[in-house]
Amino acid sequence: MADPRDLTNGEEHFFAARRKVFPKKIDGTFRRLKWAVMAVALVVYYVTPWLRWNRGPYAPDQAVLVDLAHRRFYMFSIEIWPHEFYYVAGLLIMAAIGLFLVTSAVGRAWCGYACPQTVWTDLFVHVERMIEGDRNAQIRLDRAPWGPAKIAKRSSKLILWLAIAVSTGGAWVFYFTDAPTLARELANGTAPFVAYATIGVLTFTTFTLGGLMREQVCIYMCPWPRIQGAMMDERTLAVTYKSWRGEPRSHGVKRAAEARDGNMVLADLATGATRIGDCIDCNACVAVCPTGIDIREGPQIGCITCGLCIDACDDVMKRVGRPPRLIGYTTEVDARLESAGKPALPPLRRLLRPRTLIYLTAWSAVGLAMLFSLGTRTRLTVEALQNRNPMWVRLSDGSIRNSYSIKVRNMEGRPRTIELGLQGLDAAIWTEEGSRQSASRAVRLTVPADQVAKVSLFAAAPATGDQRTTITFTARALDREGGAASAPSFFERPE
């Protein structure tokens, strides 16, 4: 008979309420690696907008700047213009292929160490542990009734979380304008509204995702755990519980000592076990896991391969006198070999396989192509657009005139004098400031530093000839460095 208090009438649930995760503090190789990655990531994120880079008097001196107002992207000595957005696309492609390569080699290492969600969650957890204590103290505080002590600790934690979230949003907007100037404007209340709005949105998301939702983002919101399977195979490193060595469990330090002395544990006689595994079922690996999973249950979507369970288990194995790495980074192939008592594959044989070589080749090809393009790109470009209304004009001397809109882009950090010419047609050219009488084979103009000069150009040629003639406008820098560019167009005559 169904329980009258069961409102589901015995139906199976497909949703479970969240169980709060209170990660325990642990020290070890992988924890120290996570500290190092987090420190580097935070320093790069917060400090980069304040770095200076001298580009001369005509360009901003911020080392990394996304200048939306002037449609430029500066990264130290590299300057990307709007028409060069393919460089940004190339960087994104390299980032994607690099993530595929890392995932195929070492699983979710990005998720466990360098993902912004992981980095900021680690920071928030550290602040929480600093104020509320370690795992057991946090559990007791969570279960305790509200009182002055609990309110004080929770308030202090939330205030520090909020400060981190605000500084995160503030650092982001510094990438889009001069950081010292914007900092003064933010402090004086004179910054643009969009700056305050952006900081507000990023503060909310950082506080919510890093402080409140934590592991739920990795397990439920992030699509990467569901995609990564396509990049992984039996030679991909993953955090693995070596069940062939750990089972059956001894359920305690004392029984582990008895097993080490060659004695059998009575609890294992019922299963017919003739040996006892190294795992003492202490749950240390579960206590330190930032997503709250039990790695001994096998591969799971909640495992971000951070390695903290390895540190916790190694600490326990050391204390009970057993070999380390009961939990460790292992491939499926190595797991089969080790369980059979055979040596694991050499590291190079594990890494150098068709999948990783294809990813590495593609990643390198895109990178080398971008480097070659950067090294050979011209700092001067010209564009020509034929004005179509009217398409042509007959002058008093019988010649035909066409008009063009010319854009000359000077990508150097100094003004340059440019000579414009026309090839493929016996014609004279002049600008709208000149006249037919002052026309010549070439005209000169000065293009400001990091600017695009727009000029209306007229070309006059004899009426005899093809109805449409293919021509080429040329731009040649007259300074010491030189440089040239060209743009195709047409010269039209009446039928």
N, C-alpha and C positions, 0 to 999 in steps of 0.2 A: 504494500500500500504506500502510495506517495506521501511524503511528508507535507502536511498542509502549510508549513512555513516556506516551502520551496516554491517561489513564485514562477520558476521556469518550468514547472511540471515535469521535472526530470530531463529536460532537453539539454543537449550538450552546449556548453559555452564556447564561443570562438573569440571572446575578449576577456582579458584578465586585467584587473586594476594594477597599476604600477606598484612594484615593491621598491621602496627606497633603497638605494645602494650607498653604503658607507665604506668606501675603500680604506683598507688599513695601510698605515705607513710601512714601507719596506725599503731596505737598502740593498744594493747589489749592482751588478754590471749593467743590466738593462735599465734600472732606475736611474743610474748615473748618466747613461746615454740619453735618456729622456730629458733629464735636467739640462744637459748640454745642448740638445736640439732646441728645447724650449727657450733657453737663454739666447741662443743665436737668432732664432726666429723673432723674438720680441725686440731684441736690440736692432735688428735690421728694420723691422716694421716701424718702431718709434723714432729711430735716429736718422734714417735715410732722408726724410724731407729737410733736415737741417744741414745736410752736407752741402758745401759750396763747390762750384766748378767754374773756373774763369773761361768765359767764351768771348771775351772782348766787350767793348762798350755798347754794342748794339743788340745783345742777347741776354736773357736772364742768367743769373749765376747760380741757380739752384741745380744741384747735381741731377736729381730725378724730378721731372716736372711734366705733368700732363696739362699743357696750356690750351684749354678749350677756347679761350677768347681769341687767340691767334692761330688756333688749329695746328698746334705743334706738340710733339712728344720728344722730350729731351731725356737722354740717359747718358750722363757723363759726356763723352766726346761725340756721341751719336745723336743726330737730330733727324726725326722722322716727320715728313710733311704729309698732308692729307692724301696726295696722290701716291704716296709710298706706304699705304696702309697694309700692303701685302707683307711687309716686314712684321707687323703685329700679328697678322694671320699666321705667318711662319712660326713665330714664337709660341702661339697657341697650339699649333700642330705639333711642335717639338715637345711642349708640355704634355700633350695627350699621349704621344708615342712614348715619351719618357715614363709616364705613369704606367703604360702597358708593359714596358720593359721591366720596371721595378716589380710590378705585380707578378709577372711571369717568373721572375727570379726569386723573390722573397715574400710573395703573398701581399698582405695588406700592411706592409711596412710604412707606407705613406700614412695610412689611417692611424697606425699606432704611435707615430713619432712626429710627423711634420704637418698633418692636417690642421688648419686653423681651429676647427672644433676641438681637436685633441689638445692643442697647445693652450687655448684659453680655458678649457675645462680643467686641465691640470692646474693652471694658475688659480682658478676659483676654488678647487678642492684644497689646494695648499693653504689658501687664506682661511677657508672653513676649518681646516684642521688646526691652524694656528690659534684660532679663537675658541673653538668648541672642544678641542682635544681630538684624540685618535678615535678609531672606530667604535670601541666600547663606550667611550665617553659620549660620542655623538648619538649612539643608540639610546643611552640612558636619558640624554637631554631631550631627544625626540619623544620619548615616552612620558617624560615628566610633565606635570601640569604647568600651566602658564604661571609664572611668578616673576618677581623683579630680576632674578639672576638669568632666567631663560630669555626674558624680553631684552635685557642688556646685551647678552651674547648674540642673539639673533639680529638685533638692530645694528650692532657693530659690524657683523658679517655683511649685512645687506648694504650698509654705507660704504664699506670697502669695495664690495662688488660693483656698486654704482659708480664709484670713482674710477675703477678699472674700465668699466663700460664707457664712461664719458671720455676718458683719455684715448680709448680705442677709436671711437668715432671722431674725436678731435684730430688724432694723428692721420686719419684717412683723408680729411679735407685738405690737409697741408700738402698733399701730393698734387693738388690742382691749382695752387696759386703760391705766391711767395710766402713761405712759412712764417718768418718773423713778422711780416706786415699783417698777415691774417691773424696771427696770435694777438697782436696789439688791438686789432679791430674787434676780435671776439671779446677781449677783456673790457674794451670801452663800450661795447654794445653797438658798434657801428658796422659790423660785418654784414654782408648780404643775407637776406632771409634764407636763401637756399643753403647757406653754410650751417645755420642753426638747425634747419630742418633735417639736413643730412646727418648732423651729429645726433639729433634726437632719434632718428630712425635706427642708426647704427648702435646707439646706446641701448635702445629697447631690444634689438635683436641679440646683441652680445650678452646682455644681462639675462635674457630669457633662455637663449640656446646654451650658453656656457654655464650659467648658474643654476637655472631651474630645470631645464629639460635634460641636459647632459647626455647620458647614454641613450635616451630615447631618440635623439637625433641620429646616432649611428645605427641603431637597430631598425627604426621605423621610417625616418625621413630621408636618409641618404640613399640614393639609388646605387651607389658604387658596390656595396656588398652583393647586390643582385646581378651586377654586370661582370664582376671580377672573375667569375667562374669560367668565362670564355677565354681569359688570358692565362689560366692556371692549368697545370697538368701534373702528372705523377712525379715530376722532378722539381716542383715548386716547393721552396721551404715554407713551412707553416709550424706554428706552435703546436706540439703534439704531446699528448700523454702516452707514455710507452706502457700500454696495458700489459704487454707480455712480460714486463719486468715488475710492474706494480701490483698485479692481481695474483691471487686474492689478497685483499687488504688485511692488515693485522689489527686495525682499530685501536691504536694506542702505542705510546712509546714503550711501555713495559712489555707488551707482547712483541713489539719489534725487536727488543733486546733478547727475548726468549728465542725468537726465530733466528736471530743472528748467531745464537749459541747452538743452534741445531735442534732445539726443542720444538715440538708441534703445539699449536694452539688448539685447545679443545673445541673452540667455536668453529674451526675449520674442518674438524673431523666429519661433521655432518655432511659436508659437501664432497668428501672423498679427496680433499686436497692433500697432496704429499709435500707441498712446500708453501711458504708464505711470501707474498710479494713485498716490495719495498715500501709501498704506500701504506701509511699508518692512519689514513682517513682523518687527518687533522683539519681539513678544510682551509688550510692556509692559502692555497691557490685561489679559492673562492673569495676569501676575505679581502685579498688585495686587488681583485679584478675590478677595473673601473666600470665595466658593464654588468657585473654581478653574475657572470656565467660560471659553470663548472666545466673546466676544460677536460675533465676526465670523461665527460659524456660524448666526446668526439667533436668533429668540426661543427661549428655553429655560426650563424650569421652575426651573432653578437661579439664574436672574437675579433678584436682589432690587431691581434698579434703584437701587442706592446711588450711582451716578455716579462711583465711583472710577476706572473705566476711562476716563471722559471726561477726568478730570484727568491721567491718565497719558498718554493720546494727545495731549492739547493740549500737554503738555510736550515730547513728541517732535516734534510738528508745528512748534513754535516753534524747536526746535533745527535742524530741516532746512529752515526757511524756507517752510513751507507754511501755508495758512489753518487756523485751529483748527476744532474741532467735526467732525472726521472721524467721531468717535463723539459722539453727543449725544442729548438728549431730543427725539424727533420722533414725530409721528403717522403713521399709514399714509397718510393723505391727503396730508400735507405731503411725505412721502417720494416719492410719485408725482409731485407737482408739482415738487419740487426736481430729481428725476432728469430731468424734461423741460425743465428750465431756467426754470420758472415760479415766481413768488413764493409763499410759504407763506400759509396762511389767517391772518387777523387773530386774535389771542389770544381776543378775546371770542367770535368766531364759532366758535372751536374749543371753548371751554368751555360756552357757552350753547347747548345742544342739548336735545332732549326728554328724554333719559335723565338728564342732570345736573339739569335743571329739576325733574323729578319727584322725584328724591332730595332736592334742596334744599327743595322745597315740603313734602314729608313730614317732613323733619328739623325744619324751622321750625315746622310745625303742632304736632308733639309738644312741642317746646320752649316755644312760646307757651301751649299748653294747661296745661303743668305750672307755668309762671310765674303764670298766671291762678289756677290752683287754689291755689298757695302763697299768693298775695296775698289770697285771699278765704276761705281755710279758717278754720273756727272753732277756738278754743283750748279749747272746752268741749264735751264730748259726753256723752250719757246712753244707756244701754241698759237695757231692761226685759224680764225673762223671767218669765212667769207660772208659778208653782209648780203642778204638776198633781196632787200627792198630799198632801192631798186637793184636789180642784178648787175646792170651796167649803165653807164652814162656816156653819151657821145659828146665830146668836147668841141670847142669852136674850130680847132685845127683838124677835126675829123678823126682824131684818135679816140680810143675807147678807154674809159676809166672804170676800174673795179675798186671797191673799198673792203677793208678787212679790219677785224678786231684782233689785235695782237696782244698776247700776254707773255711777258718775259719774267721768269722766276729766278731770282738770285738767292741761292741757298748758302751763300757765304756770310760770315759775320762782319762784313764791311761793304760799303757802297762800291759799285762797279760800273764802269762805262762800257756800254754794249753797242756794237755796230750791227745794225740790221741790214740784211741784203736780200736779194731775190735772184734765184737761179731758174733756168729753164725758159726764160722769156726776155726778149729785148725790150725792157720797160724801164721807166723812171719812177721812183717812189718818193713820197713826201708824207709828212704827218699833218694832222689837222691844224697845227700851229703854223705850218708853212704854206706854200702856194705852188701852183704848177710851174711858175717861173723859177722857184728854188729847188725843183726836183733834181735828184741825182740817182746814181746807182746804189747808194747806201745812205742810211741815216743813223745818227748816234743819239743815244739817250742814257741817262744815269739812273740806275736801279738802286734804291736804298738797300741797306743790309737786311737780309732775311725778309724780303718783301717781294711782292709781285707787282710789276709795273704794267699798266694797261694803256695801250695807245691805239688810236685810230690811224690806220695807214692807207694811203691811196696809191694805186699803181696805174700808170697810163702806158698803153702800147698801141702800135698801128692797128687799124681796123682790119687789115688783111691778115688772114691766118685761120686756123681751126676755130670752130665755134667754142670748144672747150680745150684748154691747154693745161696740162699738168705742170705745176710750178712747185718750188720749194723755197720757203723762207728760212734764212739762216741767221743765227745770232752768234756773234763772236766777241769774247771778252778781250778788251784791249789792255788789261793789266799784265803784270809780269807772269802770273800763274797761267794766264790764258784760259782756254776752254771754249767749246763750241757746242751748238745744238741746232737742230733743224726741225721743221714741221711742214708736211705736205699740204697743198691746197690746189685750187683751180683758178684759171683766168677765163672769164666768159666774154664772148663776143655775140653780136646779133647774128641771126641766121642769114 
